[in-house]
Amino acid sequence: MATSQNATAVKTFNPARKTAAAAPADDLAPDPAPNEGLPFPVVGVGASAGGFEAVMNLLKHLPVDTGMAFVVVLHLDPRHKSKLTELVARATAMPVHEIKDDMPVEPNRVYILPANLDVIIAQKKLKLVRRPESERLHMPIDHFFQSLAAEQGSRAIGVVLSGTGSDGTVGLLAIKAEAGITFAEDEASAKYFDMPRSAIDAGCVDAVMPPGALAEELARIARHPFVRPSRARAKMPEQEFPESIDALGKIFFLLKQSSGVDFSLYKHTTLKRRISRRMVLQRIERVDDYVTMLRSNPEELRSLFHDLLINVTGFFRDHSVYATLKKKVVPRIIKSKSGQGEIRVWVPGCATGEEVYSLAICLMEEVTRAKRNVKLQIFGTDLSEVAITKARTGIFSTSIAKDVSPERLRRFFSRLSGGSYQISRMIRDMCTFARQNICEDPPFSRLDLISCRNVLIYLGPELQRKCMPIFHYALNPGGYLLLGTSETIGTAADLFTLVDKKHKMYCRKATTLTPNLEFTPKGAASIKPELIWRETPARSESEPGLNIQKQADRILLAQYSPAGVIVDRHLRVHEFRGNTGRYLEHAPGSASLNLLQMVRPSLIADLRTTIHKACKNRASARKDGAVFRFNGTPQEVNLQVIPLTVPPSSEIWLLILFDESNPSAGTEPKEARPAARRTGRTGAVRHDPGVVRLRAELDATKESLQAIIEEQEATNEELKSANEEIESSNEELQSTNEELETAKEELQSTNEELTTLNEELSNRNLEMAQINNDLTNLLSSINIPIAMVDNTLAVRRATPMAEKLFNLLPSDIGRRLSDFRANLSIDNLDNLIREVIDTLTTRESKVQDNQGRWYSLRIRPYRTGENKIDGAVITLVDIDEEQRRIARLE
């Protein structure tokens, strides 16, 4: 018998998947294959109230040679020694052991958890753990199932039987995430259906059946070739999966057709485990047969699709991550927002929304603490429409109380009638959920934080590398990226810098590189180019005003103030310097300050080429001896283009100078020298001014053409970038529209319910009016004095005869009976009525009216439909003739 003394201290247990220690340099996340664990399946059986009979029934129908090990975890009274081991031994021929610390696990055996201890499985052994004293909800089944999932992977099987509460739900989610198999007891056989119902509602149960049928199903699964242990090979199911590339390709094709998602670039080891799992459940042993089934069974195709999406999450998963966020990241984000700014967060792969709501709560707490009026907007996206729909409702089982503090439950949740929790409307309004494929759909933009935890581990290297530029593009300058503990940015070190190594937090770097983002267009708009020149600067966190004039003055003074202009990146003239009339003139028609529309036509090609060189190299460019005509006379001018910037802004302006100083004497013009060398003609031809000028113009034209081509390419890049921005905005609008549609449906549903309720109330009002009319007519028709009073002796109703005897008017309803002087010779009527109400007895007596007529007075309690006493009923029966007859006889 194990006791608390021999329970070992347990290291921090992380139920997340165990991963390889290292990954290739180009792989952002290692392969998520689980630990080898034991070479045979281990079945975890969890139960609570009413579960003992279910466990006995399950074991009684199990054969003794399944090759599986069974670990039974029941909620036991920690104050009493358990005899469960002896009782269970009577139900099965398999050896039954009470678990001891570091006990090896063997097949065809049953292991029973002792009282007042918890158990986990690690390193192929069962380890006892002291029951946590500070834990708000004791969840021993969840603890064991989570360790079973981490240790056994696809060879883990979880069974939840009868019980109250929600223990086992989180554990079954973990088992299913590792490609294990999960079961729950059906409602007809379960004494208490709370635990099975919680797991079923969470969508983590593969089959629901009574214990006897469940035993038969386990025996069948044990014989499946993907499950059956073998001494010759102790491989994982995905290793036994037939290496049929053709079959896998067919499955990927069918999934792409039905869901629109291409799984061919996901981690194949994970996909094979999930496909193998579905084959085991469908009793299929050959992958080709499974492909045939998928073609003819759309429901199974949908089930496989949802199986491939690992929807495992939880509130405040890994509390240290959220603590670091609140310490290092969130305060910086809040501080960066001026006035009534907006904090924008994106959670790709959000599953059922727990992480989205956790981040919303953290941000709300910090914004409130900082006393800032900042708007919060959190986007949650996932491939699973089912998960997104559940996330929008914000309804979660009682098991979240294990991860959410009582103070947060009180502040941010409301308790529903069924016992579950719903996130508050305030938090739900901050969160927008939408279906999205992060590798194909445009991302959200202008984000301050992206939390993409445990998503990359399921993607292949190609998709992983594709995600990093997308995240970089979506983030604001200085925005933060949060990854899972087994994930890294890989080769994207030029895009992100490490902030916290332990918790994998990164900060966006400023870069001049434009990410090559390609998305599936949902309707591209035709945009005509208007930009003549394009610069791709690094996005800056601030854009201070530029003081261009002072810098321009300094340069002009150094150059003896030649004529010139200052233009912006669109070549619009902002300032004229010196006498520019020789080189610039306004064209007829609409006024324009565009430099290329004002410059002399013969200077356009040279000026365009020089501007392009300066912008491309971000350095001064010069063109000597540019020829133009002024007043009909050929003239030469030296063109110089100087880029101007004022740090820290990255926007570039251009100073363009027109310098008529002669080139160095005695030297041949630069344009003439190459022309002379390229010809083999006579000296007369070589020095012919016309030939030299034509060759110079030809070279200038070539350079100008090349500049135009490069400008066109830059314009195309600008248009592509603009289109990507539009796609991102469109995606965000579509997500918001989906939220509005959902809200509209909820309002319509609520309105229908209110309409139905209003109709019911109207019908009840009609019924009440009818009953009231019937009662009024009935009392008016009775020729007997009857009065009804409440507990305060106020008159409720009275017949006309009673009104005469008690001197009442119809308007006196509601007044105390003692306020009136009755036409009866009785002084203690109030006391008699109170006695009847207090003692619940009926009183009778004979009384006379003021005319000497005899009545039989009867007072009885007034009983409601709920058998409550709410006053008294007073009845007077005329017995005058009977009394007079008795008097005559006497």
N, C-alpha and C positions, 0 to 999 in steps of 0.2 A: 504494500500500500504506500503510494507516494504521498509525502506530506509537503507542507510549504517550506520545510527546512531544506529539502533536497531539490527545490526548484531553483534553476540557475538564473542568474541575472541575464537579461536579454539585451543584446545590442539593439540599437535603433533599427526597427524593422521597416523596410521600404517595400511596399507591395508592388512597386512598378517592375516592369520586365527587367530581368538581368541581361546585360549586353556584353558584347566582347570588349576586351580591354583597350583595343586599338582599332582604328579604321584606316583605310587607305587615305592618302593625303587629299585626293579629290572627292572623298566621300564625307559629306557633312555629318552623317550619323551612321554609326555601326549597324550591322545587320541585327534586327531585333529577334533573332532566334533565341529561344529560352534555354535555360540550363538543361543538361541532359537528364538530371534527376534519376529516379528509379526506372528500370527498363520495363516496368509493368504499370498498369493504371492504378491510381489510388483514388478511392471513392470517399468523399466526405459526406457524412449524413448529419444534418442539423435538425433539431426539433426542440420544442418548448412545451407549453401546456397541451396536454392530450397527445403528446408525441410518443410516449412510451409504447402504447399499443401499435402505433404505426411502425415504429422501429422493429418491434417483435414480428409483425406481419411481413415486413420487408425481408428480414433475415430468414424467416421460416420458409419462404418460397425461393430462396437463392440456392443454387447448387454449390457444392463444396469445392469445386475445381474450376472456378471462373478465372483464376490467375490474377485476380484483383485483391487489393488490400482495402479494408473498410475501417474508417475512423469515425466513431459515433460521438458527436458533441451535443449533449443535452444541457438545458438550463437546470442546474441542481441547486438545492438549498445549501449554501456554504457552511451552515451551522451544524449539519448532520452528516454522519458518515453514510456514503452511498453503498447500496447493495446491488447496483445496476449490473455489475459484471456477472454476479451469480445468476441474476434473473435472465439476462440476455443469453447466457450459456445454455439455458433450457430450450431456446428457440432455434438453435442451429447446431449442426455437427462440426462447424469450423471452430478451431481453437479461439477462445475469447480471452483477451488480456486487458488488465487495467494498465493504463499508460504509466510508464516510469520515465524519468528524465534520461535523454539520450538513448532511447529505445530504438533499435534497428527495426525497419519495416519489412515484413515478408508477405508474399502473396498468400491468398486463401486463409487469411486471419482477420479477426475483428478486434479493434482496439477501442477501449472505452475511456473517456475522460473522467478522472476523479473529481470529486467536489472541491470547490474553492480554488481551482486552478484553471489556467488557460493552456492551450497547446498550439504549437506551430510545427511545421515540418521544414527542416533545413538540413542540407548536407546529408540527405537520405536517411535522416533520423527524426523521431518525434521528440520535441523538446518542451518541457513543462515551463510555464511562465506564471509568476505570481499574478493573481487577479488585481488589476489596478484599483486602488482605493479611491482615487480622485476622479475616476471616469464617471461622467454624468449618466451615460447609458452603457451598460455592460453588454458587449456584443461578441461573445466568444466564438460564435459561428462565423461571423465576418472575419475575425482575426485568423482563424484557421484556414478558411477558404482562400483568403488573400495570400497567405504563405503557400498554400497548396498550388495556387495558380503560378506563383513565381518559381516554385521548385519543379513542378511537373509539366507546366506548359500544356501542350495538347493531350497529355496523358492524365490530366486532372478531370475528375467528374464530381459535380456538386449536386446534392439532393437536399431539398428543403421540405420537411414534413410539417405536421400540425403544430401550431403555436401562435401566441399572441405577439403583437409588435411587428417589427420589420427586420429583425436580425436575420442575416443570410443574404439579403438583397445585394448589398455592396460586394459581398464575397462572390456571389454568382456572376455579377457584372465583371469582376476581375477574371474569373475562370473562363467566361465566354470570350473575353478580350484576348486570352492566350490560346484560343482555338480549342478549349476544353468543351465538355458537354454538360448541360444543366437540366435538372428535372425539378418538378414541384408536385406535391400531392393535390389531387382534385378536391373540389368543394364537397362533393357527396360523401367522401370517406373521411375528410379531416374534421376532427372535433372542433378545432379552432382554425379558421381559414385566414387569419390576419397575415401570418408570415408568408404562406404561399401566394396570397393575393398581392402583397407588396412586391414580391419578385416578379409575378406575372405582369403587373401594371408597369414595372420598370422595363419590360421588354427583354428580359435576360433569360427567359426560360424556353428551352427547346421543346419540351413535351410535358403535358400535365396528365397524370394518371393515378389510379389508386396504388397502394404499396405492392399488392400482389402482381399487377401488370407491370409495375416498375421493375420488380425483381426479374421478370421474364425478359424485359427489354435490356437490362444490364447483362443478363446471361447471353443474349444475342450479340450485343456489342462486343462482349469478351471474345467471341468467335470470329469477329471481322478481321481480315488479314492486316488492316492498318492498325489494329489495336492488339491483336494476339501476341503475347510475348514469344520470343524465339531465342534459343540459346545461340543459334548460328548467327543471328543478326539482332542487335538491340538498337535499331534505328528509330528515328523519329518518323511520324507519318509522312512528313513532307519529303523525307529521303526515300521512303518506299514508294512515293508517288511516281507513276510511270513517267519516264523522261521523254514524253511525247510533245515535242515543240509544236507539232501540228495540232494536237488536241488542245494544248494551252491556247494556241492562237485562235482556235475556234471558239473557245470559251470567252476569250477577250473580245472577239468580234461580236458575239451574241450580247455580251454586257454593254458594249459600245452602242449597239443598235437599240437596246431597250432603255439604257439610262443616259446615254450621251457621254459617258466617262470612259476614257481609255486607260485600262489598268496595265497595259503591256510594259509601261515604264516604272511600275511600282516594284518593290522588293519581291522577287519571285518566291523566296522561301516562305514569306508570310502568306502570300496568295495560295501556295500549295497546301499549307496547313489548313487554311480556311476551306479550300475546295475539298480536301480530304475529310474534314469534319462534316461537311454537307453530305458527302458520299456515305459516311458511316451512318448518319441519321436516316438517309434514304435507302439504306440496305443495298447499296450498289458497290461492287468491287472493282469494276473496270472503268477507267476514265472515259473511254469511248461510249460506253453505255450511259454515262452521266451526261455527256454532250448530247446524245440522242434525247435524253429526258428533258434537258434544258430547252431543246428546240420545240418540244411539244407541251411544255409545262411552264407557262409564263409566271405562275405563282412561285415556283421553285427558283426561277431566274431572279425574281424580285427578292426572294429570301437570301440567295447567294449574294446579291448586290449589297443588301443591308449587312450581311455577315462580313463582307470585306471592309466595311466601314467600321473602324474600331471606336465605338462611342463610349469610351471609358473616361470619366471625369468625376469631379467632386468639388464641394465647396472648400475653398482655401486649401487646396491640395498642396502639400509641402508648405507648412506655415512659415518656415524660414524665408522662403522666396517672397512672400507677401510682406514680411517684416523688413526685408532688404529693400523692396520696392518703396515702402512707406518712408524708409530712412534715406535712401540715396537718390531715388528717381522722382517720385511724386512731388516732393517739395521743389525740386528744380523746375519741373513742368509748370507748377502753379506760379512760381516766381516769374517765369518767362511770359506769363499772360498779363497784358496791361488792360486796365479798365474792366469792361464786361466781356472778357475773352471767352474762348471755347476750348476745352480740352477734348481731343478726339483720339479714340482708342479703337484698335481693330484686333479681333481674336479669330484668326482663321482656324478651322477645324474645331468649332466651339461645342460640338455634340449637343447635349440637351441644355446648355446654357449656364451650368453652375459656375464656370470660370468667368463668364461675362458678368454675372451678377456679383461674384466675389470682387472683381475689379471695381465695379460700380460702387459697391459698399465701401471699399478702401478709399477710393477717390472722394466719395461723399464725406467720409469721416475727416479726411485731411483738408478738404476745402472748407468744411465747417470749422475745423480747428484753426485754420488760417484766417477765418472771417473774410473770405473773398467771395465776391459775387461772380462766380465763374460757371458757365454752362458746361454740362458734361454730356458727351455723346459717345456711346460705346457700340461698335458694330460687331455682331457675331455672325459668322458665316460657316456653312458646312455643306457637304455634298448630300447629306441625308435630309430629305424633305420631312420625313417622320420626326427626326430629331429636332429640326427647326420648329416644327409645329408644337412639339412638347415644350421647347424652350420659350416660345412666345407666351404660353399659358402661365409659366412661372410657378407651377405647382409641383411640390416635391414631398417625398414620404417622410415619416417621422424620424428616419435614420439620420437625417441631416443634423439632428440635435447633437450628434457625436462630434461633428466638425464645426458647428456654428455655436458661438457662445450664447448663454441665456440673454445677455444684454442685447446682442445683435438680433436674436430671435424676437425679442420684444419690440425692438425699434424698427426692424426692416421686414418683418414677416407678420402675417395674420394666420390664425389657426382656423381651418375649415371644419365643417360639421363632421366630415369623415375622419378627422384626426390628422390629415396631412397639412402641410404648410404652403402658403402662397406668398411670393415676394410682393412687397408693397407696390401700389400703383406708382408712387413717386420714383422708385427704382426702375420699374418696368418702362416708364415713359422715357428714361434715359437710354434704353437699350433697343437697338434695331437689329432684327434677325432676318437673314436672307440666305437662299441657297446660292452657292458660288463655288466654282472650281478655281482655286488660286493660280493654277498653272495655265488656264485658258481664258478666264474672264478678267476684264480690267479690274485693277485694285481700287480701293478707296484712296483718297489723296489728302494731303495736308494733315497727316497724323502725327500725334505726339508720342504714341507708344503702340507697338505691335507685340502681342503675346502669342507666339506660335510654338507652344510647348508640346513635345511628343507627337508632332506631325511629320517632320522630316524623316524620322526613323522608318517610316513605312514607304518612303519614296525612293526610287532609284537615284543613282548619282546625277544623271542628266536632269531630272526634275529638281533635285536639290540645288544644283548650280543655277537653274533657271529662277528659282525663288528669290535668291539673294538680291539681284538687281531690281526685282519687283518690289521687295521690301524697302530697298534704298530709295527707289523712286517715290513710294507712297509716303515716306516719312518727311516731316519738316526738317530743316537743318537743325542738327543737334537732337533729333528724335531718338527714341530708345527702342531696341529690339530685345525681346526676351525669348530664349529658346529653352528646350528641355535639358535636363542634366546630362543626357547622352548625346547631345547635338552640338555642333559647332558651325561657324560660318565658312569653314573649309578654306578655299582659295580666295575668298572675298575679303581678304584683309585690307584691300585698298578701299573698301566701301564702309567698313565698320571698325571701330576701335573697342577693345575690351574694357568694360567698366567693373564687372565682378566675375572673376573666374569661376568661383564655386557655383554660383547660381546662373551662369551663362547669360549675363546681361551685357549688351553692346550699345554703343552710341554711333549714330550716323556720321560719317565723315563727309566733309565738303569735297567735291571732286569736279573736274572739268569734263569728265567722261559722260556721254549721254548713253544711258542703258538701252540696249537693243531689245525693246519690248514688242512682242508680237501677240496679239489677242485675236480671237475669233470675232470679226465685226458683226454687230447687230444692226447694221444700217449705217453706212458711212455717208457723211454729207460731203458735197463737193465744195471745196474752198479754193478760191482763186488767190494766187500768191500776190502779195503787195510789198513784201520786203525785198529790198535790193541787196542787202548784206545781212548776214546772220552771224552772231557771236554766241557761243555756248559757254557762258560763265558758270562758275560754281555758285550755287544758290547761297546767298548770304543771309544771316539772321537779322540784319538791319540794313536799311538803305538810307543813309544820311544824305542831306542835300549836298550838291556838288558846288564847290567854289572854283569854277573853271576859269573865270576871268583873271584872277590873280596869277594863276600858273601860265595862262596864255600871254599876259603882259610880260612876264619875266622872259619867256622864250622869244617873243617878238623883239624885245630890247636887245637880246643877245644876237639876233639876226639882222640888226639895223632896220628893223621895222619894214620889211617888204609888205606889199599888199597881200591880203589873205582873208579867209573866212573861218568861222567855227561852225561845224555841223555835228548833228547827232548821228546815231547808228543808222537812221533811216535817210541820211544825207539831206536833212532839212537844215537850212541855214539859220543860225541863231544870232550871229553877230558878224558884221563886216568890219575889216581892218584895212585902213589905207584906201588908195584909189584902185578899186577893182573894176572900174568901168571898161578898161581895155579888155578884160577877160570874161566879164559876166554882163549879160543884158537880159531883160525880161522879154519873153516871147509873147507875141500877140495872143489874145484870148484870156482865159481865166488866169488870175494871178496865182503864182506858185513860187515857193521858196525852195523847191527841190534843186539841188546844185546842178544835177545833170541836165535839167531843163533850162538853166540859166547860162551855163558855160558856152563859149563859142563852139560851134559844131565840130571844127577841126581839132579841138582839144578833148573831146569826149572820150575817144578811145584811149589816149595816153592817160588822162585823168582817172578813168575807170580802172585801168591796169595798175596804176600806182596806188590807188585806194585799196584795191584787193591785196596787193603785196603787204601794205602796212597792217591791214586787218589780220591777214593770215599769219604773219610773223610777229605781230604785236610789237613792231619796231618801226622806226622812221624809214620811209621809202622815198626815193628821189628819181625824177626823170628829167635829164638835161636835154636842152635843145628841142623842146616840143614846138612844132611850127603851127602858127595860126595866122589869119589875115585880119588886119585892123585898118579900116579906111582904105581897103583895096590893096594894101601893101603887106607882103609876107613878113612876119615877125617871129622871133624865137623867145621862148620863156622856159625857165627851169621850174618844174613842179615838185613840191615837197609836201608829203603827207606825214603828220606826226600824231600818233595816238596820245590822248590825254586821259589820265585817270587820277582820282583822288581817293586813296585808301581810306577806310577799308572797303569802299564800294567797288564793285567789279565792272560797273557800266563804263563803256568807252566812248569818248567823244573824239573828234578829229579836227586838228588844226591844219588847214590847207593854205600853203604859201605860193604866191606867184612871183618868182625872182627873175628880173631881167638882166642881172649881172652876167657879163660874157664869160664863156668857158675859158680855160687857160689858153693863152695865146700860143700859136705855133703848134697846136695839137689838132689832130684830125678828129672830127666829131665821132663820138662813140658808135653811132649807128652806121657811120661810113666804113669803119675799119673792118668789121666782119664781112661787109658786103664786098669790099675790095679784095679780101683774101679768098672769098668764095668764087671769084671769077678768074678765068684764065685769059681774058681778052687783053687787048692792047692797052697801053697806059692811058690813051685818050679816052677809051671807054671806061676804064677804071675810075678816072677822075671826072667823068661827065657828071655835073651836078644833078641833072635830071635822073640819071640811073641811081645815083647814091640816094637821092630823096625817095625814089620809088621803092628801093629795097628797104630803106628805113621805115617807110610807111607799111610795107608788107610785114616786116618783123613786128611792128607795133600792132598791126591788125591781128596777127597770130596770137600775140600776148593778150590782146583784148578779148579775142574769141575764147582763149583758155580761161580767162578770168570770168567771162560770162558763164561758161560751162560749170566752173566751180561754184559761182554764185547760185546757179540753178540747182546744183546738188545741195547746197546749204539751205536754199529755200524749201526744197523737198523734205529735208530733215526737219526744218521748222514746222512744216505742215504735218509731218508725221507726229512730231511731239504734240502739236496742238490737237491732233485727232486723238492721241492717247489721253490727253487731259479731258477731252469731251467724253470719251468712252468711260473714264473714271467717274466723271460727274453723272453720266447717264446711269452707271451701275448704282451709284448712291441714290439717285432719284428713284430708280426701280425698287431698291430696297425699302426706301421710305414709303413708296406707293404700296408695296406689299403690306407694310405695317398698317397703313391707313385702311387698306382693304380688310385686313384682319379686324381692326378696330371697328370698322363699319359693320362687319358681320356680327361681331359681339354686341354692338349696339342694337342691330336689327333683332338679334336673338333675345336680348333683354327687353326690347320693346314688345316683341311677340309675347314674352312671358308676362309682361305687365298688362298687355291687352287681355290675355287669357285670365289673369287674376282679376282684372277689372270686370270682365264678364261674369266671373264667378261671384264677385261681390255684388254686382247688380242683381244677379239671380237670387242671391241670398237676401238682398234688401226687399225684393219682390215677395219672396217667401215670408220674410218677417212681417211685411205689411199685410199680407194675406192672413197670417196667423193672428196679428194684432186685431184685424177687422173681425175675424172669427171670434176671438176672445171677447171683444167689445159687444158684439151682437149676442153672444152667449150670456154674458153677465146681464145685459139689458133684458133678456127674455126670462131670466130666473126670478120668480116672485118670492125669493128668500133673501133676507138680509145677510150678505157676505161681505166682509172687509178683509183686506190684506195689508199688513204692515211689515216694515223691515226691522233690522236689529235696533234701530234708534226709535222705533215706534212711529215712524213717519208713514203716512197712508200711501200705499201703492195703487190699489184699485178698490172700488166699492160698487155694489149693485145699487140700483135706485132705491130699493127698500132700505138698504143700509144707510144710504145718504139721509133718508128721513129720520131714522132712529138716532143717528149720530150728529144730525144737523150739519151735514157736509154739502158743499157745492162742488161741481166738476173741477173748478179751479183750485180747490183745496188739496189736490193730489200733491204729495211731497211735504205737507205740514204734519206736525206731530198730532196724534190722536188726542192727546191730553189737552191740546189747545181749544178743543171744542167741548161744549156742555151737552152731553148726550141726553136723549129723552128716555133714559133708563135709570132706575133706582138702584145704582151700583156705585160704590165709592172707590173700590180698590181694583178697578179694571187694569190700570197700568201695572200694578204689582202682579196680577194674575198672568198677564202677557209675558212679563219678564221671567216669571217662574217657569213658564212653559218653555221659553227659549233656553233658559239655563239648564233645566232638568231633562229636556227633550221628552217630556210627558204630555199627555192630553188632559186638559181640565174641563169639567162640565159643571154647570150650576143653573139654577132657575132664577130668573130675574123678571121684574115687571117694568113696563114703561110708565110714563107719567099719567097715562089714562087707566092704569091698573091692569093692562093686558099682560098675560103671562107668556114668557119665551124661555126656551131651553138654550142657554149660552154654552157654546162648545168652542174651546180654543186649542188648536193643534199646531205643532211646528211647521214652518214653511221650508221644504226641502228642495234643493236645486237638483239638476241632472247629475251633478257630481256628488250627490248625497251630502251636501253641506247645508247647515242650518242658516238661513238668511231671513229670519223674521217669523211671523206667525199668521195663521188664517183664523178669522173670527166668524163663527156661524151662529145665527139665531133662528130657531125653529119655533113657530107659533104653536103653543100648547094650551092656549087659553080655555078652549072648550073642554079639554081633558081635565084641566085643573078645576074648572067649575063643576064638572060632573063628580069629581072626587069629593069636592066640598059639599055637594048636595047629599051624597051618600053618607058622609060623616054626620 
